[in-house]
Amino acid sequence: MNFWRTLVGKLWITIICLVACVLMLMGLFLLPYIDTNFTNSGAVKRLFVIVSMIGFSLTTFFALFLFTKITQPMQQLIQAADSIRKGKYETRLSLRTSDEIGELAITFNHMAEELENTIRSLKHEKEHLSSVLRSMNDAVITLDREGYVILTNPPGDRILQMWGDLIEEEDEGEILRPAPTGEGQVVPQPLLPMFRRLLDQESDQKMNVHVMKGVWSVHMAPLSSDGEVRGAVAVLRDVTEEVSLEKMRRDFVANVSHEIRTPLSMMQGYSEALLDGMASSPEESAELAQVIYDESLRMGRLVRDLLDLARMEAGHTDMVMRQIDFRELAERVYRKFQVRAKENGVELALELEEGELKLQADEDRLEQVLTNLLDNAFRHTPEGGRVTVTAGMKPNGQGKQLHATITDTGVGIPSDDLRFIFDRFYKADKARVRGENGGTGLGLSIVKNIIDAHHGSIWADSEIGKGTAFHFMLPVE
């Protein structure tokens, strides 16, 4: 680097020039006057005053020169650094000099540009992360090592609101207390044992958490920095429906296996009895054959109901909707069950409202609804009981609806079981199924699917020891 272009060189040249100017002035003007006019002190004093004024003027000039070359650029540099501190990363210096201050200004501009690019990149990454989190259906909750929430997405916020009022339980005498104002929320109580286990083991944790009748699949991973766990991120997914469907699948398989195994076992047993010649008379042989026949019919009904229910739930059943007369349909079903009512010693009554009872429906499916409900009522009503079918039109906000009720005086259904009676294979009390003609456990499920396909509703009222009433309502149009 050229010495004369440095700041030190400029200062040195400035001082040399200042001294040289003073010496030259003294040599050119002061000494000749002293040699010739030394006796005239007034003239000498005036000369010194003049030289002093000239020297002061020169000093002031060089001071101003140094001010413009050093002090002003430093002030600009200080102001620019303060602007950067305040977040104005677009600030730049416009100094164009060849000394150290000029190089400092160039370096400062490069630093400000790199800082601005870094801040912009971080901002973009933060926006991308925020967009990804907002677009996720799964809840994301990020925690620091103390258990305070530092980042969530909208589903995570909803979970914190839902779980915020849960009572915190002490674990080994240690518990996280609510954070002070401004420090955010603490880890929700259902995640607390999992979070502590993660801090202890410093590894991923995964489990299902049961909270308020819901099931959540939680995957919690540690956030590490310099080999130290500084927090955790938890991803939560609501798997309540999946768990419920899996339970229904297991129950369905178990129930189907049980329902099919029972008639098969009886058919096998009675068939072996016939083959082994255990029947001592034709009457006993006919009785064994009749049992085999009845069980085969029961298994056929079960398979047929299973196929019907599967088609309905898959939406593969075509509903032939047309104008039908519910009065004619009810009277036809009533006549069909009169013989059974006499055989069982049960009174069957039909009470239809006066007037027109026409609606848009699939007649065959609606007949299946009445048949299943009446069959269910007869099986649960003891001898001497009564089964009543009533129907009438009821107004609603969107027109008229048909309201039909099948009431029996049977043993009734416990109130705790009413919400389950439309589930497949559900029986509130297996012991109350009278006789050997027990149902398949699918009749009410089929009924509900048919009513739902007609955009109607069905429910049941019951009282133990007094009977049960099944109501269904169907829109006329």
C-alpha positions as CSV (number, residue, x, y, z in Angstrom):
1,M,0.0,0.0,0.0
2,N,1.3,3.5,-0.9
3,F,2.3,5.2,2.4
4,W,1.4,8.6,1.1
5,R,-2.2,7.5,0.5
6,T,-2.7,6.3,4.0
7,L,-4.4,8.3,6.7
8,V,-1.1,8.5,8.7
9,G,0.7,9.7,5.6
10,K,-1.8,12.4,5.1
11,L,-1.6,13.6,8.7
12,W,2.2,13.6,8.5
13,I,2.3,15.6,5.3
14,T,-0.2,18.0,6.8
15,I,2.0,18.6,9.8
16,I,5.2,19.0,7.7
17,C,3.5,21.5,5.5
18,L,2.2,23.5,8.5
19,V,5.7,23.7,10.1
20,A,7.3,24.5,6.7
21,C,4.9,27.3,6.1
22,V,5.6,28.8,9.6
23,L,9.4,28.6,9.2
24,M,9.3,30.1,5.7
25,L,7.2,33.0,6.9
26,M,9.5,33.6,9.8
27,G,12.6,33.4,7.6
28,L,11.2,35.5,4.8
29,F,9.6,38.3,6.9
30,L,10.7,38.2,10.5
31,L,14.5,37.9,10.4
32,P,15.2,40.7,7.9
33,Y,13.1,43.1,10.0
34,I,14.9,42.1,13.2
35,D,18.4,42.5,11.7
36,T,17.7,46.0,10.2
37,N,15.1,47.4,12.7
38,F,15.8,45.7,16.0
39,T,15.7,49.0,17.9
40,N,12.1,49.5,16.8
41,S,10.2,47.1,19.1
42,G,6.8,48.2,18.0
43,A,7.4,47.1,14.5
44,V,8.7,43.7,15.8
45,K,5.5,43.3,17.9
46,R,3.3,44.1,14.9
47,L,5.3,41.6,12.9
48,F,4.7,38.9,15.4
49,V,1.0,39.6,15.6
50,I,0.7,39.4,11.9
51,V,2.7,36.2,11.7
52,S,0.6,34.7,14.5
53,M,-2.6,35.7,12.7
54,I,-1.3,34.1,9.5
55,G,-0.3,30.9,11.4
56,F,-3.7,30.7,13.1
57,S,-5.4,31.1,9.8
58,L,-3.3,28.3,8.3
59,T,-3.9,26.1,11.4
60,T,-7.7,26.7,11.1
61,F,-7.5,25.8,7.4
62,F,-5.7,22.5,8.1
63,A,-8.1,21.7,10.9
64,L,-11.0,22.2,8.6
65,F,-9.2,20.0,6.1
66,L,-8.8,17.2,8.7
67,F,-12.4,17.6,9.8
68,T,-13.7,17.0,6.3
69,K,-11.4,14.0,5.8
70,I,-11.7,12.2,9.1
71,T,-14.5,13.5,11.5
72,Q,-17.3,13.7,9.0
73,P,-16.8,10.3,7.5
74,M,-16.7,8.8,10.9
75,Q,-19.9,10.5,11.9
76,Q,-21.5,9.1,8.7
77,L,-20.2,5.6,9.6
78,I,-21.7,5.9,13.1
79,Q,-25.1,7.0,11.8
80,A,-25.1,4.1,9.3
81,A,-24.3,1.6,12.0
82,D,-27.1,2.9,14.1
83,S,-29.5,2.6,11.2
84,I,-28.5,-1.1,10.8
85,R,-29.0,-1.6,14.5
86,K,-32.6,-0.2,14.2
87,G,-33.4,-2.7,11.4
88,K,-32.8,-0.5,8.3
89,Y,-30.6,-3.1,6.5
90,E,-30.8,-1.2,3.2
91,T,-28.5,1.6,4.6
92,R,-25.3,2.1,2.6
93,L,-22.3,4.6,2.8
94,S,-21.5,6.8,-0.2
95,L,-17.9,7.6,0.8
96,R,-15.4,7.4,-2.1
97,T,-11.9,7.8,-0.7
98,S,-8.7,5.9,-1.2
99,D,-7.6,5.8,2.5
100,E,-8.6,3.5,5.4
101,I,-11.9,5.3,5.8
102,G,-12.8,4.5,2.2
103,E,-11.9,0.9,2.7
104,L,-13.9,0.8,5.9
105,A,-16.9,2.2,4.1
106,I,-16.6,-0.4,1.3
107,T,-16.4,-3.2,3.9
108,F,-19.3,-1.8,5.8
109,N,-21.4,-1.7,2.7
110,H,-20.5,-5.4,1.9
111,M,-21.4,-6.3,5.5
112,A,-24.7,-4.5,5.3
113,E,-25.5,-6.2,2.0
114,E,-24.7,-9.7,3.4
115,L,-26.7,-9.0,6.5
116,E,-29.7,-7.8,4.5
117,N,-29.5,-11.0,2.3
118,T,-29.3,-13.2,5.4
119,I,-32.2,-11.5,7.1
120,R,-34.3,-11.8,3.9
121,S,-33.5,-15.5,3.6
122,L,-34.4,-16.1,7.2
123,K,-37.6,-14.2,6.7
124,H,-38.5,-16.3,3.6
125,E,-37.7,-19.5,5.4
126,K,-39.9,-18.4,8.3
127,E,-42.7,-17.6,5.9
128,H,-42.3,-21.0,4.2
129,L,-42.3,-22.8,7.5
130,S,-45.4,-20.8,8.6
131,S,-47.2,-21.7,5.4
132,V,-46.3,-25.4,5.7
133,L,-47.5,-25.4,9.3
134,R,-50.8,-23.7,8.4
135,S,-51.4,-26.1,5.6
136,M,-51.0,-29.2,7.8
137,N,-54.1,-30.9,9.1
138,D,-52.0,-32.5,11.9
139,A,-51.4,-30.4,15.0
140,V,-47.8,-29.3,15.6
141,I,-46.6,-28.0,19.0
142,T,-43.0,-27.0,19.7
143,L,-41.7,-26.9,23.3
144,D,-38.6,-25.6,24.9
145,R,-36.6,-27.5,27.5
146,E,-38.6,-26.0,30.4
147,G,-41.9,-27.1,28.8
148,Y,-43.2,-23.8,27.5
149,V,-44.9,-23.7,24.1
150,I,-42.9,-21.6,21.6
151,L,-44.5,-22.5,18.3
152,T,-47.8,-24.0,17.1
153,N,-50.0,-24.2,14.0
154,P,-53.8,-23.5,14.0
155,P,-54.7,-27.2,14.8
156,G,-52.2,-27.0,17.6
157,D,-53.8,-23.9,19.0
158,R,-57.2,-25.6,19.1
159,I,-55.7,-28.5,21.0
160,L,-54.1,-26.2,23.5
161,Q,-57.5,-24.5,24.0
162,M,-59.3,-27.9,24.4
163,W,-56.7,-29.4,26.8
164,G,-55.8,-26.1,28.6
165,D,-58.4,-26.7,31.4
166,L,-57.3,-30.3,32.2
167,I,-56.2,-30.9,35.7
168,E,-52.5,-31.3,36.0
169,E,-51.4,-34.4,38.0
170,E,-48.2,-34.5,40.0
171,D,-45.5,-36.9,38.9
172,E,-42.7,-37.8,41.3
173,G,-43.4,-34.6,43.2
174,E,-42.6,-32.5,40.1
175,I,-45.1,-30.4,38.1
176,L,-45.0,-27.7,35.6
177,R,-46.8,-24.6,36.8
178,P,-48.5,-22.1,34.5
179,A,-46.0,-19.7,32.9
180,P,-45.8,-16.1,33.9
181,T,-47.6,-13.5,31.8
182,G,-45.8,-13.2,28.4
183,E,-43.9,-16.5,28.6
184,G,-46.6,-18.5,26.8
185,Q,-48.4,-21.8,27.7
186,V,-47.0,-24.9,29.3
187,V,-47.0,-28.4,27.8
188,P,-50.6,-29.8,28.0
189,Q,-51.1,-32.4,30.8
190,P,-51.7,-35.4,28.4
191,L,-48.3,-34.8,26.8
192,L,-46.4,-34.2,30.1
193,P,-45.3,-37.8,30.8
194,M,-44.2,-38.2,27.2
195,F,-42.3,-35.0,27.3
196,R,-40.4,-35.9,30.5
197,R,-39.6,-39.4,29.1
198,L,-38.2,-37.7,25.9
199,L,-35.9,-35.5,28.1
200,D,-34.7,-38.5,30.0
201,Q,-34.1,-40.8,27.1
202,E,-33.2,-38.1,24.5
203,S,-35.0,-40.1,21.8
204,D,-38.2,-40.0,19.7
205,Q,-41.4,-41.0,21.5
206,K,-44.6,-42.3,19.9
207,M,-47.8,-43.4,21.5
208,N,-51.6,-43.0,21.4
209,V,-53.1,-40.5,24.0
210,H,-56.7,-40.9,25.1
211,V,-58.2,-37.5,26.0
212,M,-61.9,-36.6,26.5
213,K,-63.2,-39.7,24.6
214,G,-60.8,-39.0,21.7
215,V,-57.7,-40.8,20.7
216,W,-54.6,-38.9,19.4
217,S,-51.5,-40.4,17.8
218,V,-48.6,-38.4,19.1
219,H,-45.0,-38.4,17.7
220,M,-42.6,-36.3,19.7
221,A,-39.0,-35.7,18.6
222,P,-36.2,-33.9,20.4
223,L,-34.8,-30.6,19.2
224,S,-31.0,-30.8,19.6
225,S,-28.3,-28.1,19.4
226,D,-24.6,-28.8,20.1
227,G,-25.4,-32.3,21.3
228,E,-27.9,-31.0,23.9
229,V,-31.7,-31.4,23.9
230,R,-33.1,-27.9,24.0
231,G,-36.8,-28.8,23.5
232,A,-39.2,-31.0,21.5
233,V,-41.6,-30.9,18.6
234,A,-44.8,-32.9,18.9
235,V,-47.0,-33.9,15.9
236,L,-50.6,-34.9,16.9
237,R,-53.2,-36.6,14.7
238,D,-56.8,-37.4,15.7
239,V,-57.2,-41.1,15.1
240,T,-60.4,-41.5,17.0
241,E,-62.3,-42.6,13.9
242,E,-59.6,-45.0,12.8
243,V,-59.4,-46.6,16.3
244,S,-63.2,-46.8,16.4
245,L,-63.3,-48.4,12.9
246,E,-60.6,-50.9,13.8
247,K,-62.6,-51.8,17.0
248,M,-65.7,-52.2,14.9
249,R,-63.9,-54.4,12.4
250,R,-62.5,-56.6,15.2
251,D,-66.0,-56.8,16.9
252,F,-67.6,-57.5,13.5
253,V,-65.3,-60.4,12.7
254,A,-65.7,-61.8,16.2
255,N,-69.5,-61.5,16.1
256,V,-69.8,-63.0,12.6
257,S,-67.6,-65.9,13.7
258,H,-69.7,-66.5,16.7
259,E,-73.0,-66.2,14.9
260,I,-71.9,-68.6,12.1
261,R,-70.1,-71.0,14.5
262,T,-73.3,-71.5,16.6
263,P,-75.6,-72.9,13.8
264,L,-72.7,-74.7,12.2
265,S,-71.9,-76.5,15.5
266,M,-75.5,-77.5,15.9
267,M,-75.8,-78.7,12.4
268,Q,-72.6,-80.7,12.7
269,G,-73.7,-82.2,16.1
270,Y,-77.2,-83.2,14.9
271,S,-75.8,-84.5,11.6
272,E,-73.3,-86.7,13.5
273,A,-76.2,-88.0,15.6
274,L,-78.1,-89.0,12.6
275,L,-75.1,-90.6,11.0
276,D,-74.3,-92.6,14.1
277,G,-77.9,-93.9,14.3
278,M,-78.7,-92.3,17.6
279,A,-82.3,-91.6,16.6
280,S,-84.3,-94.6,17.8
281,S,-87.5,-93.7,15.9
282,P,-88.6,-91.9,12.8
283,E,-90.0,-89.2,14.9
284,E,-86.6,-88.5,16.6
285,S,-84.9,-88.6,13.1
286,A,-87.4,-86.0,11.8
287,E,-86.8,-83.9,14.9
288,L,-83.1,-83.9,14.4
289,A,-83.5,-83.1,10.7
290,Q,-85.9,-80.2,11.6
291,V,-83.2,-78.7,13.9
292,I,-80.6,-79.0,11.1
293,Y,-83.1,-77.3,8.7
294,D,-83.9,-74.5,11.1
295,E,-80.3,-73.8,11.8
296,S,-79.5,-73.7,8.0
297,L,-82.3,-71.2,7.6
298,R,-80.9,-69.1,10.4
299,M,-77.4,-69.1,8.8
300,G,-79.0,-68.2,5.5
301,R,-80.8,-65.3,7.0
302,L,-77.5,-64.1,8.6
303,V,-75.6,-64.3,5.3
304,R,-78.4,-62.5,3.5
305,D,-78.6,-59.8,6.1
306,L,-74.8,-59.4,6.0
307,L,-74.9,-59.0,2.2
308,D,-77.8,-56.5,2.4
309,L,-76.0,-54.4,5.1
310,A,-72.7,-54.4,3.2
311,R,-74.4,-53.2,0.0
312,M,-76.3,-50.5,1.8
313,E,-73.2,-49.2,3.6
314,A,-71.2,-49.3,0.4
315,G,-74.0,-47.3,-1.4
316,H,-74.5,-50.0,-4.0
317,T,-78.3,-50.4,-3.3
318,D,-80.6,-48.7,-5.7
319,M,-83.5,-47.1,-4.1
320,V,-86.6,-47.1,-6.4
321,M,-88.4,-44.0,-5.2
322,R,-92.0,-43.6,-6.2
323,Q,-95.3,-42.4,-4.8
324,I,-96.7,-45.1,-2.4
325,D,-99.6,-45.3,0.0
326,F,-98.3,-46.1,3.5
327,R,-101.8,-47.1,4.6
328,E,-101.9,-50.0,2.1
329,L,-98.3,-51.0,3.0
330,A,-99.0,-51.0,6.7
331,E,-102.2,-53.0,6.3
332,R,-100.4,-55.6,4.1
333,V,-97.7,-56.1,6.7
334,Y,-100.3,-56.2,9.5
335,R,-102.1,-59.0,7.8
336,K,-98.8,-60.9,7.3
337,F,-98.1,-60.8,11.1
338,Q,-101.6,-61.7,12.3
339,V,-100.9,-65.4,12.1
340,R,-97.7,-65.0,14.1
341,A,-99.5,-62.8,16.7
342,K,-102.1,-65.6,17.3
343,E,-99.3,-68.2,17.6
344,N,-97.4,-66.2,20.1
345,G,-100.5,-65.1,22.0
346,V,-99.7,-61.4,21.4
347,E,-102.3,-58.8,20.5
348,L,-101.4,-56.9,17.3
349,A,-103.1,-53.5,16.6
350,L,-103.0,-51.1,13.7
351,E,-103.9,-47.5,14.3
352,L,-103.6,-45.2,11.3
353,E,-104.5,-41.5,11.2
354,E,-107.4,-40.5,9.1
355,G,-106.5,-38.9,5.8
356,E,-103.9,-39.4,3.1
357,L,-100.7,-41.2,4.1
358,K,-98.8,-41.0,0.8
359,L,-95.1,-40.3,0.4
360,Q,-92.1,-40.7,-1.9
361,A,-90.3,-43.9,-0.9
362,D,-89.0,-47.3,-1.9
363,E,-91.9,-49.6,-1.1
364,D,-89.9,-52.8,-0.8
365,R,-87.4,-51.2,1.5
366,L,-90.1,-49.6,3.6
367,E,-91.8,-53.0,4.0
368,Q,-88.5,-54.4,5.1
369,V,-88.3,-51.7,7.8
370,L,-91.8,-52.5,9.1
371,T,-91.1,-56.3,8.9
372,N,-87.8,-56.0,10.9
373,L,-89.3,-53.7,13.6
374,L,-92.4,-56.0,14.0
375,D,-90.2,-59.1,14.1
376,N,-88.1,-57.4,16.8
377,A,-91.2,-56.5,18.8
378,F,-92.7,-60.0,18.7
379,R,-89.4,-61.6,19.8
380,H,-89.2,-59.3,22.8
381,T,-92.8,-59.3,23.8
382,P,-94.1,-62.1,26.1
383,E,-97.4,-64.0,25.7
384,G,-100.3,-61.8,26.5
385,G,-98.5,-58.6,25.5
386,R,-99.5,-56.1,22.9
387,V,-97.8,-54.7,19.7
388,T,-99.2,-51.6,18.2
389,V,-98.4,-49.9,14.8
390,T,-99.4,-46.2,14.5
391,A,-98.8,-43.7,11.7
392,G,-99.8,-40.1,10.9
393,M,-98.6,-37.0,9.2
394,K,-96.7,-34.4,11.1
395,P,-95.9,-30.8,9.9
396,N,-92.4,-29.5,10.0
397,G,-90.5,-26.4,8.8
398,Q,-90.0,-27.8,5.3
399,G,-93.4,-29.6,4.7
400,K,-95.0,-32.7,6.0
401,Q,-93.4,-35.8,7.4
402,L,-94.7,-39.3,8.0
403,H,-94.4,-40.3,11.7
404,A,-94.7,-44.1,12.3
405,T,-94.3,-45.9,15.6
406,I,-94.1,-49.6,16.5
407,T,-94.8,-50.0,20.2
408,D,-94.5,-53.2,22.3
409,T,-95.1,-54.1,25.9
410,G,-92.0,-56.3,26.2
411,V,-89.2,-56.3,28.8
412,G,-87.8,-52.9,27.6
413,I,-84.3,-51.8,26.9
414,P,-81.9,-50.2,29.5
415,S,-81.4,-46.5,28.9
416,D,-77.6,-47.0,28.7
417,D,-78.1,-49.4,25.8
418,L,-80.5,-47.3,23.7
419,R,-77.7,-45.4,21.8
420,F,-76.1,-48.8,20.8
421,I,-79.2,-50.7,19.6
422,F,-78.6,-49.7,15.9
423,D,-75.0,-51.1,16.0
424,R,-74.4,-54.4,14.2
425,F,-74.8,-57.5,16.4
426,Y,-75.6,-55.5,19.4
427,K,-78.1,-57.0,21.9
428,A,-78.9,-55.2,25.1
429,D,-79.8,-58.4,26.8
430,K,-79.2,-61.7,25.0
431,A,-81.1,-63.5,27.7
432,R,-84.4,-61.8,26.8
433,V,-84.4,-63.2,23.2
434,R,-87.3,-65.6,23.5
435,G,-87.5,-69.0,22.0
436,E,-85.2,-70.5,19.6
437,N,-85.8,-68.1,16.7
438,G,-83.3,-65.5,17.9
439,G,-82.4,-62.7,15.5
440,T,-79.2,-62.2,13.6
441,G,-78.4,-58.9,15.4
442,L,-78.4,-57.0,12.1
443,G,-82.1,-56.1,11.7
444,L,-82.0,-52.7,13.4
445,S,-78.8,-51.8,11.6
446,I,-80.5,-52.6,8.2
447,V,-83.5,-50.5,9.3
448,K,-81.4,-47.5,10.2
449,N,-79.5,-47.7,6.9
450,I,-82.8,-47.8,5.0
451,I,-84.2,-44.8,6.9
452,D,-81.0,-42.8,6.4
453,A,-81.2,-43.6,2.6
454,H,-84.7,-42.0,2.7
455,H,-83.3,-38.9,4.5
456,G,-85.3,-39.7,7.5
457,S,-84.6,-40.3,11.2
458,I,-85.2,-43.2,13.6
459,W,-84.9,-43.4,17.4
460,A,-86.3,-45.5,20.3
461,D,-87.9,-44.8,23.7
462,S,-88.0,-47.6,26.3
463,E,-88.7,-48.3,29.9
464,I,-87.6,-51.4,31.7
465,G,-90.6,-53.7,32.3
466,K,-93.0,-51.5,30.3
467,G,-91.9,-51.9,26.7
468,T,-90.2,-50.1,23.8
469,A,-91.4,-47.8,21.1
470,F,-89.5,-47.3,17.8
471,H,-90.2,-44.1,16.0
472,F,-89.2,-43.2,12.5
473,M,-90.0,-40.1,10.4
474,L,-89.8,-39.9,6.7
475,P,-90.2,-36.7,4.5
476,V,-93.2,-36.8,2.2
477,E,-91.2,-35.4,-0.7
